[in-house]
Amino acid sequence: MEQYSSEYLAQEFSSQTDVLSPVLQQLFEIIGLLDTFKLVERFGGLRLYIPGKASADHPIAQTIGVEKMQLLCTEFAYHGLGMRFTLPQAKNLSIILRNRKIVSEYGPKTVRELAMKYRLGERQVERIVSSHNVRSACQQATRSEQPANTALTALPWR
C-alpha cells in the first residue's frame, strides 16, 4: 500500500468501507477513514499497543494526533490497562485499488500494456477488466457495427 497515499485511499473508499477487515472497520468508526489509513500505512502488519492513556510521544499519537489516540484509548483500554492487537496490512485494498486503476486505464491502453505496467499476465488483466464489464472503445464500435441477429444460413459452408 506504500504506492497509495492515505488521502487517496480515504477518497477511494469513503463510501465502500465494507471491503475493510472488521478491525479496520472498527477503527474507521472510532477515528475516521483517513486516520485509519494513516495507521495502516505506517503500522500495517505490526502488533500495536494502545495504552490506557494517550501521550504525545507515542508513535500512534504522532501519526494520528493525541485527540484521536485518546479516542482509541477510551475505546480499547480496560480499567486503565492498554490493549495489544495486530493491525492488518490491508493487502486486499492494494489489489482492489490496482484493479480499479487497470479498469480506468483500459481502452486507451491495451491489455498487453497494462499487463506490463502492473507486472501481471495478460489473462489476469483480461479477467480484471471483464469482471468490471468494461469494453474498450474499439470493442464498442465493432459491436455497434455488427447486425443484431446474424442468421446461421448466411455462413459460407452452407
C-alpha positions in Angstrom: 0.0 0.0 0.0 3.1 2.2 0.0 2.2 3.3 -3.5 -1.1 5.0 -2.4 -1.2 7.9 0.0 -3.6 7.7 2.9 -5.6 10.7 1.4 -6.1 8.8 -1.9 -7.2 5.7 0.0 -9.7 7.6 2.1 -11.1 9.2 -1.0 -11.4 5.9 -2.9 -13.0 4.0 0.0 -15.1 6.8 1.6 -18.4 5.1 0.5 -17.1 1.5 0.4 -15.9 0.6 3.8 -17.3 -2.9 3.5 -14.1 -4.0 1.9 -12.2 -3.3 5.2 -11.5 -6.0 7.7 -13.5 -6.0 10.9 -10.6 -4.4 12.8 -10.2 -1.6 10.3 -14.0 -1.1 10.2 -13.9 -0.6 14.0 -11.0 1.8 13.7 -12.9 3.7 11.0 -15.9 4.1 13.2 -13.7 5.5 16.0 -11.2 7.7 14.3 -12.4 8.0 10.7 -11.2 6.6 7.4 -8.2 8.9 6.8 -6.6 8.3 10.2 -7.3 4.6 9.9 -5.4 4.5 6.6 -2.6 6.6 8.2 -2.2 3.9 10.8 -2.3 1.1 8.2 0.3 3.0 6.1 2.7 3.2 9.0 2.0 0.2 11.1 0.2 -2.4 8.9 1.1 -5.9 9.8 2.6 -4.9 13.2 1.3 -5.6 16.7 0.2 -2.3 18.2 -0.1 -1.4 21.9 -2.8 1.1 22.7 -2.1 2.3 26.3 -4.7 3.2 28.9 -3.9 6.9 28.4 -2.8 8.9 25.4 0.6 10.7 25.3 2.0 13.0 22.7 5.3 11.0 22.4 3.5 7.7 21.5 4.0 6.7 17.8 0.3 6.4 17.3 -0.3 9.9 18.6 2.5 11.1 16.3 0.7 9.5 13.4 -3.0 10.5 14.0 -2.8 13.1 16.8 -3.3 12.9 20.5 -7.1 13.6 20.3 -7.7 10.6 18.0 -5.4 8.4 20.1 -7.3 9.3 23.2 -10.5 8.1 21.4 -8.7 4.8 20.8 -7.5 4.6 24.4 -11.1 5.3 25.7 -12.5 2.6 23.4 -9.8 -0.2 23.9 -8.4 0.4 27.4 -10.0 -1.6 30.2 -9.6 -0.1 33.8 -6.7 1.9 32.7 -4.9 -1.0 31.1 -3.9 -0.9 27.5 -4.5 -3.4 24.7 -2.3 -5.1 22.1 -3.6 -6.2 18.7 -2.2 -6.8 15.2 -3.1 -4.1 12.7 -3.9 -5.7 9.3 -1.8 -4.9 6.4 -4.9 -4.5 4.2 -3.3 -6.1 1.2 -6.7 -6.6 -0.4 -7.0 -2.8 -0.5 -4.0 -2.6 -2.7 -5.4 -5.3 -5.0 -8.7 -3.5 -5.2 -7.0 -0.2 -6.0 -4.8 -1.8 -8.6 -7.8 -3.4 -10.3 -9.7 -0.1 -10.3 -6.7 1.6 -11.9 -6.4 -1.1 -14.5 -10.1 -0.7 -15.3 -9.9 3.0 -15.6 -6.8 2.8 -17.8 -8.3 0.2 -20.1 -9.3 1.5 -23.5 -6.6 4.0 -24.1 -4.1 1.3 -23.1 -4.1 -2.3 -24.3 -4.2 -5.4 -22.2 -0.6 -6.0 -23.0 0.5 -2.5 -21.9 -1.5 -2.9 -18.7 0.0 -6.3 -18.0 3.5 -4.9 -18.4 2.8 -1.9 -16.3 1.3 -3.8 -13.4 3.5 -6.9 -13.8 0.6 -9.2 -14.4 -0.2 -11.8 -17.0 -2.4 -10.6 -19.9 -5.0 -13.2 -19.0 -5.2 -11.7 -15.4 -5.7 -8.2 -16.8 -8.4 -9.6 -19.1 -10.2 -11.2 -16.1 -10.0 -7.9 -14.1 -11.4 -5.9 -17.0 -14.1 -8.4 -17.8 -15.1 -8.7 -14.1 -16.0 -5.0 -14.3 -17.9 -5.4 -17.5 -15.7 -2.9 -19.3 -15.3 -2.7 -23.1 -12.7 -0.8 -24.9 -13.8 1.9 -27.4 -12.7 -0.4 -30.2 -14.9 -3.3 -29.0 -17.9 -0.9 -28.6 -17.5 0.4 -32.1 -17.2 -3.1 -33.6 -20.2 -4.3 -31.6 -22.4 -1.4 -32.7 -21.5 -2.0 -36.4 -22.4 -5.7 -36.3 -26.0 -6.6 -37.1 -28.1 -7.6 -34.1 -29.1 -11.1 -35.4 -26.9 -13.0 -37.8 -28.7 -16.0 -39.3 -26.8 -19.3 -39.4 -27.8 -19.8 -43.1 -25.5 -16.9 -44.1 -22.4 -18.9 -43.2 -20.2 -19.7 -46.1 -20.1 -23.5 -45.7 -23.9 -24.0 -46.1 
